[in-house]
Amino acid sequence: MSASMPQHGSEGQTFLVGPTLYLRGIETDDAKTGAAWYPSPFPLPSEVLEERLKEEVPENARKAEYRLIACRRSDDVPVGSVHYRIEGWRWADASVHANPALGAETREAVKAELVGLLVPYLLMERDLMSVWLDVEAGESIVEATAAEIGMRKAYRLREAILSEGVRRDLVCYEALHPAWVARLGLPPEGEEGPVEREVRSPAPRSFPPIEGDPPPNAMMVGERVYLRAVEADDADEFAYWARREPETFFDNGRPVRSPISVAAMHRRLAEEDPPDWTRFAICLRENDEVIGSNGLEDIDWINRTAETETDLFRPEYRGGGYGTEAKHLLLAYAFEHLGLYMVKSYVWQPNGRSAAALRKQGYRDAGTVAWTGQKNGEMVGDYVFDLLAAEWQAARR
């Protein structure tokens, strides 16, 4: 770099520059100010963060995932950051972060300006179809900025954030590219379901006692099914039944699975401690056959939340309550063993069976997100659901 070319500062920068802030890529020296912009709840020595950044930044870029540093224009001091992940060059999910040591009003002002910088850049310059932004509910300046740039509420996850000792809602706003709205029409806004709702398939008050020895390696045992770790030998079953899948409602069609990749994925998940995604094999108590899998994805150990997911790959056991029994075992594990506070779930809109099952199990409609994929030549989205631990417990009978 020539001596005449400044390394820092927004002078001459032609985009991502706001009234008081600007965004730039992460540099090695940023490890020295990590507490201001790197959203870790734990203290990180600069040398440790520097080594982490050397691994994370190129790896995340390979996955089209980026974090940019937010600096003040007046003195180039980092005051926060933005994070976004681009999927298929079609959509992005994003979030903004302000230095937690700043005052509440300053933090909110920083976040609002970052929203105004980042979302139009992703939508219009990066030419994405849609952008989703997660924000903490109640920050009025941030919400006003989202509205000013044309965003609308997609969904609300109740009490999903633990902020300064108080649980707050997480709200996702979405921005849709106007050219695509002109072509496809404006998707209907998602509607939230009522908090007071009927739970037609609640968990039992207690799971049946086990007579004799429990099934091998079982962690959660129900009346007809039990949950255990996914073993390497299960990979052949996953691949075998994937080739015999009769339904076509899946996102982008029926997957073709290799037992090699299935085994490698579950081995990798099991080696993480603590994990951000943990999975179980769903097995029949009568003969120990594997009929599917379920798990907790995107586990947030600080906010005590996770996303539930289920794949009942044996078609003959769908619609008979086996998936619901396995789901309640998973929820008992989430709420009673791990101490999670709430869970969420996303369902591909063509998959009406899964959406209906979640509603019967007690999940609440939290909203929708538009244009997550396509089916039969048309763009479709996802239903979003949430469920609080206290609600699941109260509905048991």
C-alpha positions as CSV (number, residue, x, y, z in Angstrom):
1,M,0.0,0.0,0.0
2,S,1.5,3.3,-1.0
3,A,2.2,6.0,1.6
4,S,-0.3,8.3,0.0
5,M,-3.1,5.8,0.3
6,P,-4.8,6.0,3.8
7,Q,-5.6,2.6,5.3
8,H,-8.4,3.9,7.6
9,G,-11.1,6.5,7.3
10,S,-14.1,7.0,5.0
11,E,-12.5,9.8,2.9
12,G,-12.8,8.7,-0.7
13,Q,-15.1,5.7,0.1
14,T,-17.9,5.7,-2.4
15,F,-20.5,3.5,-0.7
16,L,-21.7,2.3,2.7
17,V,-21.0,5.7,4.1
18,G,-23.7,7.3,6.3
19,P,-24.1,10.6,8.1
20,T,-21.9,9.5,11.1
21,L,-20.7,6.0,10.3
22,Y,-19.2,3.9,7.6
23,L,-18.7,0.2,7.0
24,R,-15.5,-1.6,5.9
25,G,-14.1,-5.1,5.9
26,I,-12.4,-6.7,8.9
27,E,-8.7,-6.0,9.3
28,T,-6.1,-7.8,11.4
29,D,-5.7,-4.9,13.8
30,D,-9.5,-5.0,14.5
31,A,-8.7,-7.8,17.0
32,K,-7.5,-5.1,19.4
33,T,-11.0,-3.6,19.6
34,G,-13.0,-6.8,19.4
35,A,-15.3,-5.9,22.4
36,A,-16.7,-3.0,20.4
37,W,-17.8,-5.0,17.3
38,Y,-17.4,-8.7,17.7
39,P,-20.6,-10.1,19.3
40,S,-19.2,-12.6,21.8
41,P,-20.6,-12.8,25.3
42,F,-17.2,-13.8,26.6
43,P,-13.9,-11.8,27.0
44,L,-11.5,-12.5,24.1
45,P,-7.8,-11.5,24.3
46,S,-6.7,-9.8,21.1
47,E,-4.3,-12.5,20.1
48,V,-7.0,-15.1,20.4
49,L,-9.5,-13.1,18.4
50,E,-6.8,-12.4,15.7
51,E,-6.2,-16.1,15.2
52,R,-10.0,-16.7,15.1
53,L,-10.5,-14.0,12.5
54,K,-7.7,-15.5,10.3
55,E,-9.8,-18.7,10.2
56,E,-13.3,-17.3,10.3
57,V,-13.1,-14.5,7.7
58,P,-12.0,-16.5,4.7
59,E,-14.1,-19.5,5.7
60,N,-17.2,-17.3,6.0
61,A,-16.5,-15.6,2.7
62,R,-16.4,-19.0,1.1
63,K,-20.0,-19.5,2.4
64,A,-21.1,-16.0,1.3
65,E,-21.3,-14.9,4.9
66,Y,-19.8,-11.6,5.9
67,R,-19.2,-9.2,8.9
68,L,-18.3,-5.6,8.3
69,I,-16.9,-3.2,10.9
70,A,-18.9,0.0,11.7
71,C,-16.7,3.0,12.4
72,R,-17.4,6.6,13.3
73,R,-16.4,9.0,10.5
74,S,-15.2,11.5,13.0
75,D,-12.4,9.4,14.5
76,D,-12.5,6.0,12.8
77,V,-13.2,4.2,16.1
78,P,-15.2,1.0,15.7
79,V,-18.6,1.2,17.4
80,G,-20.3,-2.0,16.0
81,S,-20.7,-4.2,13.0
82,V,-23.2,-5.7,10.6
83,H,-23.5,-9.4,9.6
84,Y,-25.2,-10.9,6.6
85,R,-25.4,-14.2,4.8
86,I,-26.3,-14.5,1.1
87,E,-28.1,-17.6,-0.1
88,G,-28.0,-18.5,-3.7
89,W,-27.5,-14.9,-4.7
90,R,-31.3,-14.6,-4.2
91,W,-31.8,-13.5,-0.6
92,A,-29.9,-12.5,2.5
93,D,-30.5,-12.5,6.2
94,A,-28.9,-9.8,8.2
95,S,-28.4,-8.3,11.7
96,V,-26.7,-5.2,13.2
97,H,-24.7,-5.0,16.4
98,A,-23.6,-2.0,18.5
99,N,-20.9,-1.8,21.1
100,P,-22.7,-3.0,24.3
101,A,-20.6,-0.6,26.4
102,L,-22.3,2.4,24.8
103,G,-25.3,4.0,26.3
104,A,-28.8,2.7,25.3
105,E,-29.7,5.7,23.1
106,T,-26.3,5.7,21.4
107,R,-26.6,1.9,20.7
108,E,-30.0,2.4,19.2
109,A,-28.9,5.3,17.0
110,V,-25.9,3.2,15.8
111,K,-28.1,0.3,14.9
112,A,-30.6,2.5,13.1
113,E,-28.0,4.1,10.9
114,L,-26.5,0.7,10.1
115,V,-29.9,-0.6,9.0
116,G,-30.2,2.4,6.7
117,L,-26.8,1.6,5.2
118,L,-26.9,-2.2,4.9
119,V,-30.4,-3.1,3.7
120,P,-30.6,-0.8,0.6
121,Y,-27.1,-1.9,-0.3
122,L,-28.0,-5.6,-0.2
123,L,-31.3,-5.2,-1.9
124,M,-30.5,-2.7,-4.7
125,E,-26.8,-2.9,-5.3
126,R,-26.2,-6.5,-4.6
127,D,-29.6,-7.0,-6.5
128,L,-31.1,-9.5,-4.2
129,M,-34.8,-10.5,-4.3
130,S,-35.3,-10.1,-0.6
131,V,-33.5,-9.2,2.6
132,W,-34.5,-10.2,6.1
133,L,-33.3,-8.3,9.2
134,D,-33.6,-9.5,12.8
135,V,-34.0,-6.8,15.4
136,E,-34.8,-6.5,19.1
137,A,-38.4,-5.4,19.6
138,G,-38.9,-2.0,21.2
139,E,-36.1,-0.1,19.6
140,S,-38.3,2.6,18.1
141,I,-35.6,4.4,16.0
142,V,-34.5,1.1,14.5
143,E,-38.1,0.1,13.7
144,A,-38.8,3.6,12.2
145,T,-35.7,3.3,10.0
146,A,-36.8,-0.1,8.8
147,A,-40.2,1.3,7.9
148,E,-38.6,4.4,6.1
149,I,-36.6,2.1,3.8
150,G,-39.7,0.1,2.9
151,M,-39.3,-2.9,5.1
152,R,-42.3,-4.7,6.6
153,K,-42.7,-7.1,9.5
154,A,-42.3,-10.7,8.5
155,Y,-42.7,-12.5,11.9
156,R,-42.2,-12.1,15.6
157,L,-40.6,-14.6,17.9
158,R,-41.8,-14.0,21.5
159,E,-39.2,-13.5,24.2
160,A,-36.4,-14.9,22.0
161,I,-33.8,-12.4,23.3
162,L,-32.4,-12.0,26.8
163,S,-31.4,-8.4,27.0
164,E,-30.1,-6.8,30.2
165,G,-31.9,-9.4,32.3
166,V,-35.2,-8.9,30.5
167,R,-36.7,-11.2,27.8
168,R,-37.7,-9.3,24.7
169,D,-39.2,-10.3,21.3
170,L,-37.2,-10.8,18.2
171,V,-38.8,-9.2,15.1
172,C,-37.8,-10.0,11.6
173,Y,-38.4,-7.3,8.9
174,E,-38.2,-8.1,5.2
175,A,-37.4,-5.9,2.2
176,L,-38.6,-7.1,-1.2
177,H,-36.9,-5.8,-4.4
178,P,-39.4,-3.5,-6.2
179,A,-38.7,-5.0,-9.6
180,W,-39.5,-8.5,-8.4
181,V,-42.7,-7.2,-6.7
182,A,-43.7,-5.7,-10.0
183,R,-43.2,-9.1,-11.7
184,L,-44.5,-11.4,-9.1
185,G,-46.9,-9.2,-7.1
186,L,-46.7,-8.3,-3.4
187,P,-46.9,-11.5,-1.3
188,P,-49.5,-11.3,1.5
189,E,-48.2,-10.2,4.9
190,G,-47.8,-12.9,7.5
191,E,-50.3,-13.0,10.2
192,E,-49.6,-13.9,13.8
193,G,-51.7,-16.6,15.5
194,P,-53.4,-16.0,18.9
195,V,-51.5,-16.6,22.1
196,E,-54.5,-18.4,23.5
197,R,-54.9,-21.4,21.2
198,E,-56.1,-25.0,21.2
199,V,-53.5,-27.7,21.5
200,R,-55.0,-30.8,20.0
201,S,-52.0,-33.1,20.4
202,P,-50.3,-32.0,23.6
203,A,-47.5,-33.9,25.4
204,P,-48.6,-36.4,28.0
205,R,-48.5,-35.3,31.6
206,S,-45.6,-37.8,32.1
207,F,-44.0,-40.3,29.8
208,P,-44.6,-44.0,30.5
209,P,-42.2,-45.7,33.0
210,I,-39.6,-48.0,31.5
211,E,-40.0,-51.6,32.5
212,G,-36.7,-53.4,32.5
213,D,-33.7,-52.0,30.7
214,P,-34.2,-49.0,28.4
215,P,-33.4,-49.3,24.7
216,P,-29.7,-49.2,23.9
217,N,-28.2,-45.7,24.0
218,A,-31.7,-44.2,24.4
219,M,-31.8,-40.6,25.8
220,M,-35.6,-40.0,25.7
221,V,-38.1,-42.8,25.8
222,G,-41.8,-42.6,24.9
223,E,-44.6,-45.1,24.5
224,R,-43.9,-46.3,21.0
225,V,-40.6,-44.5,20.0
226,Y,-37.4,-43.4,21.6
227,L,-34.6,-41.0,20.7
228,R,-30.9,-42.0,20.6
229,A,-27.8,-40.7,19.0
230,V,-27.5,-41.1,15.2
231,E,-24.9,-43.9,14.7
232,A,-22.7,-44.4,11.7
233,D,-24.6,-47.5,10.7
234,D,-27.8,-45.4,10.5
235,A,-26.5,-43.6,7.4
236,D,-27.4,-46.6,5.2
237,E,-31.0,-46.3,6.4
238,F,-31.1,-42.6,5.7
239,A,-29.9,-43.1,2.2
240,Y,-32.1,-46.2,1.5
241,W,-35.3,-44.5,2.5
242,A,-34.4,-41.2,0.7
243,R,-34.5,-43.1,-2.6
244,R,-38.0,-44.4,-1.8
245,E,-39.6,-41.0,-0.8
246,P,-43.1,-40.8,-2.4
247,E,-43.8,-37.1,-1.5
248,T,-42.6,-34.2,-3.6
249,F,-43.4,-31.2,-1.3
250,F,-39.8,-30.8,-0.1
251,D,-37.8,-27.6,-0.7
252,N,-36.4,-28.0,-4.2
253,G,-37.6,-31.5,-4.5
254,R,-36.6,-34.9,-3.0
255,P,-33.0,-35.1,-1.8
256,V,-30.7,-37.9,-2.9
257,R,-28.5,-38.8,0.0
258,S,-25.2,-40.6,0.1
259,P,-24.5,-42.7,3.3
260,I,-20.9,-41.3,3.2
261,S,-22.0,-37.7,3.5
262,V,-24.8,-38.5,6.0
263,A,-22.3,-40.3,8.3
264,A,-19.8,-37.5,8.0
265,M,-22.3,-34.8,8.8
266,H,-23.5,-36.6,12.0
267,R,-20.0,-37.3,13.1
268,R,-19.1,-33.7,12.7
269,L,-22.2,-32.5,14.7
270,A,-21.4,-35.0,17.5
271,E,-17.9,-33.8,17.8
272,E,-18.9,-30.2,18.6
273,D,-19.2,-29.4,22.4
274,P,-21.3,-27.6,23.0
275,P,-23.1,-28.1,19.7
276,D,-25.2,-25.5,17.8
277,W,-27.1,-28.4,16.1
278,T,-27.8,-31.8,17.8
279,R,-29.7,-34.6,16.2
280,F,-31.5,-37.8,17.2
281,A,-32.5,-41.0,15.5
282,I,-36.2,-41.8,16.0
283,C,-36.5,-45.5,16.7
284,L,-39.4,-47.9,17.3
285,R,-39.4,-49.4,20.8
286,E,-40.8,-52.7,19.5
287,N,-37.9,-53.6,17.3
288,D,-35.4,-50.7,17.4
289,E,-35.9,-49.8,13.7
290,V,-34.9,-46.3,12.7
291,I,-37.9,-44.5,11.2
292,G,-36.6,-40.9,11.1
293,S,-34.7,-38.2,12.8
294,N,-35.2,-34.9,14.6
295,G,-33.1,-32.3,16.4
296,L,-32.4,-28.9,17.6
297,E,-30.7,-26.5,15.2
298,D,-29.3,-23.0,15.6
299,I,-29.0,-23.5,19.4
300,D,-28.4,-20.2,21.2
301,W,-27.0,-21.1,24.6
302,I,-27.2,-17.5,25.8
303,N,-30.7,-16.6,24.8
304,R,-31.8,-20.3,25.4
305,T,-33.5,-20.8,22.1
306,A,-33.3,-23.2,19.2
307,E,-35.0,-24.3,16.0
308,T,-36.8,-27.7,15.9
309,E,-36.6,-30.0,12.9
310,T,-38.0,-33.4,12.0
311,D,-37.7,-35.9,9.2
312,L,-39.9,-38.9,9.4
313,F,-38.4,-40.8,6.4
314,R,-40.5,-44.0,6.7
315,P,-43.7,-43.0,4.9
316,E,-45.8,-45.7,6.6
317,Y,-45.4,-44.1,10.0
318,R,-46.6,-40.7,8.9
319,G,-50.0,-39.6,10.1
320,G,-50.1,-42.1,12.9
321,G,-48.9,-39.9,15.7
322,Y,-45.3,-41.3,15.7
323,G,-43.8,-37.9,14.6
324,T,-45.8,-36.1,17.3
325,E,-44.6,-38.5,20.0
326,A,-41.1,-38.0,18.8
327,K,-41.5,-34.2,18.7
328,H,-42.7,-34.1,22.3
329,L,-39.7,-36.2,23.4
330,L,-37.5,-33.7,21.6
331,L,-39.3,-30.8,23.4
332,A,-39.0,-32.5,26.7
333,Y,-35.2,-32.8,26.0
334,A,-35.1,-29.1,24.9
335,F,-37.1,-27.6,27.8
336,E,-36.4,-30.0,30.7
337,H,-32.9,-31.3,30.0
338,L,-31.2,-28.3,28.3
339,G,-33.3,-25.6,29.9
340,L,-34.3,-23.8,26.7
341,Y,-36.8,-21.0,27.0
342,M,-38.4,-21.1,23.6
343,V,-38.2,-22.9,20.2
344,K,-39.0,-21.9,16.7
345,S,-39.7,-23.7,13.5
346,Y,-39.7,-22.9,9.8
347,V,-41.9,-24.8,7.4
348,W,-41.8,-24.7,3.6
349,Q,-45.3,-23.4,2.6
350,P,-46.1,-26.3,0.2
351,N,-45.5,-28.7,3.2
352,G,-49.0,-28.3,4.7
353,R,-48.7,-31.6,6.6
354,S,-45.8,-30.3,8.7
355,A,-47.4,-27.0,9.3
356,A,-50.7,-28.7,10.5
357,A,-48.7,-31.0,12.8
358,L,-46.9,-28.1,14.5
359,R,-50.2,-26.3,15.1
360,K,-51.6,-29.4,16.7
361,Q,-48.6,-29.8,18.9
362,G,-49.1,-26.3,20.3
363,Y,-46.8,-24.1,18.1
364,R,-48.1,-20.6,17.4
365,D,-48.1,-19.0,13.9
366,A,-45.4,-16.2,14.2
367,G,-45.7,-15.0,10.6
368,T,-44.2,-15.8,7.3
369,V,-41.1,-15.0,5.1
370,A,-41.6,-14.5,1.4
371,W,-39.8,-15.9,-1.6
372,T,-37.5,-18.4,0.1
373,G,-37.7,-20.7,-2.9
374,Q,-39.8,-21.9,-5.8
375,K,-42.3,-24.6,-6.4
376,N,-44.0,-25.4,-9.7
377,G,-42.5,-22.3,-11.3
378,E,-43.8,-19.9,-8.6
379,M,-42.0,-18.3,-5.7
380,V,-43.2,-19.5,-2.3
381,G,-42.1,-18.8,1.2
382,D,-42.0,-20.3,4.7
383,Y,-44.4,-20.3,7.6
384,V,-42.7,-19.4,10.9
385,F,-43.8,-20.8,14.3
386,D,-42.8,-20.3,18.0
387,L,-43.4,-22.1,21.2
388,L,-42.6,-21.1,24.8
389,A,-41.5,-23.8,27.3
390,A,-44.1,-22.5,29.7
391,E,-46.9,-23.0,27.1
392,W,-45.7,-26.6,26.3
393,Q,-45.7,-27.5,30.0
394,A,-49.1,-25.9,30.6
395,A,-50.8,-27.8,27.8
396,R,-49.6,-31.3,28.9
397,R,-52.3,-33.7,29.9
